């Protein structure tokens, strides 16, 4: 049974769709990331879930209870949903323990119960030693953990996180990613995490909903998004690599199909008999003196233990990894593995369907 469900949810602002017919089911205890560029609708979906906005159409349910829908709207304070904001939103005049205890004070829980639950929340987030400090005495990562503890202490039915790592530096982001993962493992909470950073989404989430223009383009596991994107947007937005137009050059056999691309025939993995594009990831390219594909280096970047090469070939730009530095202008030859070929809906919208996958 789904913990959090969206059914045909739409939202307009000044007549412009921010969300357009969103339907998705999130299992109870699942960690889901909403990933996409600015303006894609991910924060609007989070605000609808929290109750800060009302959908114009469709319904939202949590653990079987309808939160919003035709003739029904549960206010934010009655939803028991925890929210962790990008800005922390901590009370500066309260201690860490005071900030964490505040939601319980509002509910007028007895003092012994408040003390017990605050101690548990601080322990889970690794903040026990900081209970008596003020927020100003903490690092950015510690403040974010206070916000997480304050969310946890109320025993929420779901946890919403709105780009919580955006204000942190790179090293703190890595540490907080581990903290969020540990938090999810220990609590089993249903979590909805908004981000425009694909590294965060792929590292943290059980599944990722890639959004564009108010729609979910693909909702799948991180490995499925990376290995088997469904359209050109997802293939280009998730992961590194290139999206190249192809035509079929045979019939699929066992999930593989010969295609024509980059001036040659390539054996690709596929789920369709008529692909329009192929997604070529860096690990599918190998620098090989006997390779069939000629390329020229246009850029080289060191990435710690390897170099990222930007290569030009047959009018296309490819990305490859190499153990040694190459200089712009160097000529290389490449061998290509079995990339993923797919049929892009936008490309084929005006074309007749010749075959069915």
Residue, then its C-alpha position, 0 to 999 in steps of 0.5 A: x500500500x502506498x504511503x503517499x499518493x498523488x492522483x492527477x494533481x494539477x496546480x496553476x499560478x496566474x493561469x500557468x501550470x506549475x504541475x500538470x496531471x501528476x500521478x505517483x505512488x510512494x511506498x510507506x517508508x520509501x525515500x523518494x527524491x524529486x529531481x529537476x531544474x528550477x521551475x520544474x514544479x518539484x517545490x510546488x509538489x512539496x508545498x501541496x503535500x505540506x498543505x501550504x498550497x491547495x491543488x486545483x485538480x486531483x487528490x493527495x493521500x497519506x497512509x489512506x487519509x485524503x489530505x487534499x481533493x474534491x471537497x476535502x482539505x486537511x490544514x498543515x498543522x493537522x497533517x503531522x508531516x515534518x518539514x526540513x527547510x533549506x534555511x534551517x528556520x531555527x529560533x536564535x534565542x533558544x538552545x538546541x534542545x529548546x528548538x527541538x522541543x518546541x513542536x512538543x510544547x505547542x502540542x502541550x505534551x507533559x514535560x517528562x514526555x518532552x524530555x524523553x523524546x527530545x533526548x531520543x531525537x538528539x541521539x538519532x541525529x548525533x547532537x546530544x553533546x550540543x543540547x545546551x548550545x545556541x544555533x549561532x554556536x553551531x556549524x551549518x551541518x550541525x544546524x541542519x541536523x537540529x532542523x532534522x531533529x526538530x522534525x523527527x521529535x514530532x514522530x511525523x507520518x512523512x518527512x519533506x526536505x526542501x533542498x536542505x543541503x543547498x547552503x552547505x559546502x561540498x564537504x558538509x554536503x557529503x557528511x549530511x548525505x550520510x546523516x540523512x541516510x542514517x536518519x532514514x535507516x533508523x526511523x523508516x520514515x517516508x521521505x520526499x526530498x527536493x533537489x536540483x542536484x542529481x548527485x544527491x538524488x542518486x546517492x540518497x533516494x530509493x527512487x527518483x522522480x525526474x521532473x520537467x515543465x510540471x510533469x514527471x518524465x520518469x520515476x524509477x530507481x537511480x540505476x534505471x534512470x542512469x542505465x535506461x532513460x526513457x527520453x532525451x531529457x532524462x538521458x541528458x539531465x541524469x548522469x554524464x554522457x551524450x545523447x545521439x540520434x540513431x536509426x535501427x539497422x536490424x531486428x531486436x534479439x534478446x534486448x539487443x539491436x544493431x543501430x546506425x549512429x556516429x557513422x557506423x553500426x553499433x550493437x545497443x541494448x534496447x526495449x524497442x524495435x524503432x529507437x530514435x536515440x542512444x545514450x552513451x555513458x563515459x564507461x561505455x567508451x574506451x580509448x583504443x588504438x584499434x578502435x573504429x571511432x576517430x575522435x579529437x579532444x576538446x577539453x580535459x579535466x582532472x577528477x581525482x584518479x582519472x581525467x574527464x575527456x570531452x571528445x568531438x566526433x562525427x559532429x557529436x560531443x562525447x564524454x570519456x574517462x581516461x587514466x592519463x591527461x590528454x591535451x586539447x587537439x589530440x587525436x584518439x580512437x575509441x571503442x564503444x560498448x553497448x549503449x542504451x537505445x530508446x524511442x523518445x516520445x517528443x521526437x516521435x509524436x508526429x511520426x507513425x508508429x512502425x513497430x511496438x516495443 
